[in-house]
Amino acid sequence: MAHAGGVVLGPFLVSLGLSNAAVVARPLVYNRGLTEPGARRSAVEKYEYWSGTPEVGIVPRAPHAGPLLRHVFEQEHGRGGFAGKVTHTYHLYPPTNWLPGETRALEADAFAPRWDAPMRPMGGTHHLLNVLAPDAPRDVYRGMTRLVANATVAMNVTAPAAPMDSFFEHHSATLVYFVHQGGGTLETMFGPIEFGTGDFLIVPKGVTHRFELAPGPQYYWVYESFAGDPEKSEAPTTGQFLTHSRSDYRFPRTLDTRNEAGRFEIVSKVDEVYTRRVHPTHPFDVVGWRGDYLPYKFAVEDVRPLVADRSHVPPSGHTIFKLPGCYLCVFTVRSVEKEGMWLPFFHRNLDYLETLGYHFGDFFSGGGVVQAGMMTLHPVGLPHGPKPAALKKFLDGRDPAVHNEVAIMADLANPARISEHALGLSRPDYMAAWGAYTSDPRFTHRPDRLAEVRALAERHAGARDALRPKGGE
């Protein structure tokens, strides 16, 4: 072995004629200074530069080119048929070195019995889903339970209580996790990602990975995006730093290269088909990567919500990611509107199923009905809004100073369907949560109601916001 400033150069790198200076000057690119025969060039440049593309570890000067490719094995992970986002990984061994005769399809009912569950139309009923209680300890994927889905997105829940005995690749969807409870390490060929409660994890389609769970309970909401990767939501009028910044994303930077031999199982999923293959070397034999198609994490506390003193910000104003056929939103701790209606207005969403997972606090429109870990499903077309107890607070002027809550909302484009497993978690009394609107005298029919509203409208006809600029009409 040759050494360069504490960096160990393997035999194949030494055979490339690399100098110690080259490694010290730019340790992430080990073929620095290699030129055409007869050319003279200094191996050390005067200044340091950023590469135009993120890169970590040992990579050639450019994809598909250079002498390094005679010594490592390049693999492309690309979207859009070689024309979209892409990352290249460089391996110690060919990624197609699976063992002949070991590849086989797995029985879906045995591997993940609740993932590809039977689905049925949503219908015109609101649902409140209890927290999932697994019937047996399963890993992240074997315990995956489908809740709702449309043609491009599915929402699932998993409560892993067992380690993964294989690696996993989803060949049909990019996965967006929200960690409601728990933590651990997401191991990927690009490097490990440590995660905890309140983190989003984005695992792009096809990425080989495995979850290493920390001790204690685990509970995740999982969104499968079949038609594209999540895009950061931002409006032209508010810029790129609301409701969060791309600088909040945390990509892996520490390679954990494994030069190991043995039997390494990888399970892949395509639609409802699960396939197992076995490799004689560890799949994380990556010595370097370059590209922008990467897994990453994003902490919910880094959401900086859009707020307004004089009007209620609709749910779409809290969008963090856009998926084909789905908006992913975060309601987080934020100041309460001073003059606007701080409760959501009654509404019927005519194009989307609204799902809301309750992560923390007392949700401002819930009226004490929901608890952390629960999820509500409000189907397309059916009106909903604040529960009676919450509306009473607003009508009585009992305005809080802060919305002390965190909830994850996913709006799925119509038509959406619900699984039998979700119906099994649904509380039969949830529609009664609005029952006080039919029994409380404050909300029930009165013969003088129309006259009362007309008189109030005349009295408040000239009302203006107190926060408007003084001296003008």
N, C-alpha and C positions, 0 to 999 in steps of 0.2 A: 504494500500500500504506500502511496505517496501522500504527503500532507501539505496543505497550503493554508497557513494562518489559522490552523485549527480545523480546517475543512479536509475531510478525508476523500482522496480521489481514488476511485476504484480502478482496477486494472484496465478496463476498457476505456476509461477516460484518459488514463496515462498514455494508452496506445494512440490517442488522437493527437498527441503532441502538445497537450495543454500546459501552459506555464503556471506557476504559482501566482504570478502577478495577475494573470487573467482571471483566476478564481477570486482573488481578493478584491479586484476592482469591480467585478460584476458577478457576484456569486450565483445569481439566478440564471445566468446564461453561460454555460461552460465552454462554448465553442467560440468565445470572443477572440478575435484576432486571426481566425482561420481564413485565409484568403486564397486566391488562385496561385498556383505554383509560380514562383519567381517574384511575386509581388512583395513589397516591403511595407509593413504597417505596424505601428506601435500597438502593443497589447493593452496598454493602459491609456485611457483617455483623460484629458484634463478636467472635464466636468462630468457630472452624473446626470442622467436623463430618465424621465418616465417613459415606459413603453406605451404605445398606443392602445394596448390591450392588457388587461390584468394577467399576470403570470407569476407562478411560484415554482421554485425548484429548478430542475435541469430541463431546459427546453432548447430546441434549435433556434437559429436566428429567425426562421420563418416556417410556417407549416409546410410539410411535404418537401422540405429542402434542407440540404446540409449533410455533412458526414456523420453527424450524430445518429441519423436514421438508419445507419448500417449497424448500430449497436444497441438501440432500444426500439420498441414497437409502438408506433403511433396509432392512436384510435381517435376517431372523430365522433363527437356527440353533437348532432346537428338537427335543427328544425327547418321546416320549409323546403325539404328536398334539396339540401346543400346550398340553400339561398337565404336561410334565416340565422337566428342566433346559433352560435357554435362554440364549443370548447374542444381542444385537443389534449388528450392525456398521453403520457409517455411511460410505457410499461417495461418491466424487466423481462416479461414473458408474453407470448401472443395471447390476446384476450379470447381467442377461439380454441384454447387448448382443453376443451371439455373432454371428459373421458368417454370414448365410444361405448355405446350400449347402456350408458347410465341415464340418458335423458328419457323422461317419461312424464305423461300427463298425470295430474293429481285429481282425486275426486273432490270437487268443489264442496260438496256437503260435508266432507271430512276435514278439509283444510280450513275453510272459513264459512261455516254453515249459515251465518246471518248476513253475509256481505251482499250477495246477489239475491236479495230476498224478493218474494212475490210482491208486486206493486198493484195498487188500485187507485181509481180517481179520488181526488181529495174530497169532493163534495162540499156542501155549504155549512160546515161545522168548524168552529174554532177548537183547537186542541192545546192542552197544557200537558207536556210530557214529563213524567217523573224521571229522576236520575236512574240511569241504567244500573242494574245490579246483576253482574255476570253470574251465570249458573256454574261456571268452573273457571279456574285460573287459566287464562290464555295470553298469548303474546299480542303485540300491537295489531297484527294483521289477522291472526286466527280468530280474534275476538271482535273484529270490525263488524258493526251493525248498521245496515242501511236504514235511514229514516225517511227521507224524501228525495225526489229527483225529478229533473226534466230531461230534455233531449241532450243537453250539453253539460250539466252539472249535477252531482249527487252529493248529498250531505249525510255524513255518518257519525257515529260515536263509538269510541272504544275506551275500555277501562283495563289496560293491560296489567296483568299480575304474574306474568311468567316471562323468562328471557327468551329471546329469539334464538332458535337453533339453526337458522339459515339466514343468508342475505336475501334482500328483496329488491325487485325491479318492477315498477308499474309501467307497462308498455302501452297503456291506453289513456293515461291521464297524468297531469301534474297534480300533486297533492299539496293542499294548504292545511296545515295543522294549527289549531289553537289549543294551547296547553292550559286547560282550566285548573288542573291540579297535577302536581308532580314535577318531575324533572329528570335529567340524565344527560346522556351524550348521544347525539345523532352521528354515527360513524359513516363517513362517505369516502369514496376514492379521492376526493379533492381535499380531504382533511376532516377532522372532527369538529362538531359544533356542539358546544355545551348549551343546554337550555333549561329553563325553569318555568314556574307558574307565571302565566301572563305573556308568554312568548308565542309568536307566530313562527312556524317553520314552513319554508317553501321547499319542496322536494320535486325538482323538475322530472318530467316524464323520462323514464329509462335509466335514471341514476341509480347505481348500485348502492345500497345503504343497509344499515342495521341500527336498531335502537338498543342502547345499553341503559337500562333503567336505574335510577337512584332508588334507595330504600324508601318505602312509604307508598301511599295510595297514588294512583295515576288516573287521569280522566281527560280525554281529548275530544274536541270536535274536529272532524276531518271533512274537508271539501275536495271532491274530485272534479277537476276541470278537464273535460274530454276534448274540447275544441280549441284550446289555446292556453297560454301561460297567463298568470295574473299581471295586469298592467297597473302601475301606480295611477291613482285618480288625482287629477288636478284640473282646475278651471283656468281658462285664459285670464280671467279678471283677478284671480287671487294668487297666481304664480305657483312655483314649484315647491314651496315650503309649507303649505297648508294642504292637507291636515298633517303632513309629516314630510320629512326630507329624505332623499335617497341616501344621504349620509348616515341615516339611522339604520340602514341595512348592515348586517354583519355577515360577511362572507368568510369561508374558511381560509386560513392563511398558513396554518401549521400542517405540513405534510406528516403523515404517519405511515411511512413506507414499510410494507411487510414483505420481506424476502423469506417466505415460509412455504414448506411443502406439506401436503396432507390431503384430506378430502374436504373440499369447501363447496357446500351446497348453495345454489342460488335459485330462488323461486321467482318466476315472472308471472305477471297477470296480463292477459289480453282478453278484454271483455269478461266473459264468465269462465275462461279457461286458465287454469293454473298449471305451469310446467316447471318441473325440477330438472336442473342439470348440475353436474358435479365437475369441479376443476381440481387438478392436482397441485395448483399453486394458489396462494391467497389473492383474491381479486383486488386488494389494495396494494398491489406491487407498483404503484405509480411513483415515479421519481420526479415528475414535474407536470404542470399543466399550464395552458394558456387559453383564454377565451372569456366569454360573457354569459355562457349558459351554465349557471351554477346554483347550488343550493344556498340558502341563507336563512337568517333569523331576523326577527323584527319584534321589539318589545312594545307591548300595548301602552306602557307608560310614556313612550316616545310619541304617541299621538297628541297633536296640539290642535284641539278642536276649534272649529269655526263657531263663534258665538255672536249674538246680536242683542243689544239692549232693548231695541224697539220692535222686534218681530221674532217669531218663533222660527228657528232654523229647521227645515224639514229633514227627514232621515237621509235623503240623498246628499245633503250637505255634510254628512259625517262619513261619506264613502272613503275607504282607503285603497281598495283594489277593485278593478273591473275585470270580470271574467266573461267570456261569451255566454250570454244568457243568465248573468247573475251579477249583482252588486254586493260587495262585502263591506259592511260599515261597522264603525266602533262608536258607541255612546260611552263617553268616559267622564271623569270628574271635570266639571266645568262650572263657570258662574251662571247664575240664573238670570233670565231675561228680566230687566227692571220694569219695562212698560209693556212688553209683548206678552202674549199668552205663553206661560212657561210649561204648560202641559201640551201634549200633542192634540191637535184638533181631531174631532171625529172624522174618519175618512174611510173610503172603500178603495182599495188598490185594484184597479180594473185590469192590470196586466201582469201582476207579480204575486206570488205566494211570499208572505213575509214570515221569516223564521227569526226568532230572537233567543239567543242563549244567555242566560243570566250568570255572570261571572262573580260579581262583587256588589255589595251594598243593597240599598232599597230602591228599586227602579222607580223613576219619578211618576210613571203612569200606572204602576202595578197595583197600587192600593193595598199592599201587604199580602197579595194573593200568591205571588211567586217567591221562590227561594233559590239560592245559589245552586247552580248545576241543572236547574230545570230549563225547559225550552218551550216557547209558545210557537204555534203554527196558525197563522191567520190567512185563510185561503183567499184567492182572487174573488173580488166582487162583494164579499161579505163585510158590512161596516163594522168598525171597531174603533177603539179609542180609550180614553182614561176610564179606569174603574170608578164607581161612585165615590168611594172614600177619597181618592185622589182629587176628583173634581170638586168635592166639598172644600178641600183645603184651598184650592184656587179661588172659588167663589167667596170664601170667607176672608180672603186676603192673607192667609197664613203662608206667605211665600218664603221658601228657604233661601239661604244665601248662595248655596252651592248644591249642584246635583252630585251627590256622593254615590256614584255608581259606575260600574263597567259592564257593558253588555255587547255581545257580538251579534250583528244582524246580517243575515244573508237573504236577499230578495231573489227568488228564482222565477224566471219568466214563465208565463203560462203556455201550455198546460203542464202542471206539476202533478206528481203522483205520490202517494204515501204507502209505506210498507206495512205489512201485517205486524211486524215487530214494533213499529212506532205506535200503531193502534193499541197494542198491548200495554204500552207505557202511558197512554192517554188517560187523564183523569175524567171520569164521566160527568163530574159536576162543574166543569170549567165554564160552560155557557152560562151557568147561574152566577158567575162572578159579576155580571152586569145586572143582576136581579133587582137590586135596590132602585133602579130606574123605574121599576113597575110598582114599587111599594112605598118608597119614601115620599111623603107629601110634597117635598121640595121639587120633585121631578114628575109627579103624576098629574093627570088632567085636572084643570080647574076652569070653570066657565068664564072667569074674568081674565084668563091668561093673555088672550090676544089684545085686549084693551090695555093691560098692564105693559106689554111690550111696546105698543104704539106710544104710550105716554113716556116711557123711558127713552125711546128713540128721539122723541121731540125734545126732551130735556137735554140729551147729550149731543144734539145735532151740531153744536158749535165746538165740541171738545177737540183739543189738540194735544199732541204729546208734550209732556212737561220738559222733555229733553231737547226740544227743537231750539234752534238759535233764537235768541231774543231780538226783538226789534223788527221782526218781519212777519208777514202773514203767510 
